[in-house]
Amino acid sequence: MSESFDTLAAAEALAAAGVDPAQAKAHAAQLQAAAHAAEPVTQDQMNSALARQEFRLVRWMLIIGGAVVAAVKLIP
């Protein structure tokens, strides 16, 4: 990631918002680590994840729908 994260500015902003300065520094360090660890997601990765979620949703809808139909058929 070519962009830099200004931990001093983040810590100062957190401290100005009322966060303890030691905690603000720790939060800023973790934010920097998270910003540098993150990788951009491609459109293909997003589409693949969305397709998996849609499949899971449809599967559960069919399971629940089948259970409802079976329960209704069991009612005299």
C-alpha positions in Angstrom: 0.0 0.0 0.0 1.6 3.2 -1.1 -0.4 5.5 1.1 1.0 6.4 4.5 -1.0 6.4 7.7 -0.2 9.3 10.1 -0.3 7.7 13.5 0.5 10.9 15.3 -2.5 12.7 13.7 -4.7 9.8 14.5 -3.5 9.6 18.1 -3.9 13.4 18.5 -7.4 13.2 17.1 -8.4 10.4 19.5 -6.9 12.3 22.4 -8.7 15.5 21.4 -11.9 13.4 21.4 -11.3 12.5 25.0 -9.5 9.2 24.7 -6.6 8.6 27.1 -3.3 9.5 25.3 -1.8 6.0 25.9 -4.9 4.3 24.6 -5.0 6.8 21.7 -1.4 5.8 20.7 -2.3 2.1 20.9 -5.5 2.6 18.8 -3.5 4.5 16.2 -0.9 1.8 16.0 -3.5 -0.9 15.5 -5.2 1.3 12.9 -1.9 1.6 11.0 -1.4 -2.2 11.2 -4.9 -2.8 9.9 -4.5 -0.3 7.1 -1.2 -1.8 5.9 -2.5 -5.4 6.3 -5.5 -4.8 4.1 -5.4 -5.8 0.5 -7.7 -4.3 -2.1 -10.5 -6.6 -3.2 -10.9 -7.2 -6.9 -14.3 -7.2 -8.6 -14.0 -10.9 -9.3 -13.3 -11.7 -5.6 -16.3 -9.6 -4.6 -18.6 -11.3 -7.2 -17.4 -14.7 -6.1 -18.1 -13.9 -2.4 -21.5 -12.5 -3.3 -22.4 -15.7 -5.4 -21.4 -17.9 -2.4 -23.6 -15.9 -0.1 -26.5 -16.0 -2.5 -26.1 -19.8 -2.8 -26.2 -20.1 1.0 -29.3 -18.0 1.3 -31.2 -19.9 -1.4 -30.1 -23.2 0.2 -31.4 -22.1 3.6 -34.6 -20.8 2.1 -35.3 -24.2 0.4 -34.5 -26.0 3.6 -36.8 -23.8 5.7 -39.5 -23.9 3.0 -39.3 -27.7 2.9 -39.6 -27.9 6.6 -42.7 -25.6 6.6 -44.3 -27.7 3.9 -43.5 -30.9 5.8 -44.9 -29.5 9.0 -48.1 -28.3 7.3 -48.6 -31.8 5.7 -48.3 -33.3 9.2 -51.1 -31.2 10.6 -54.3 -33.2 10.5 
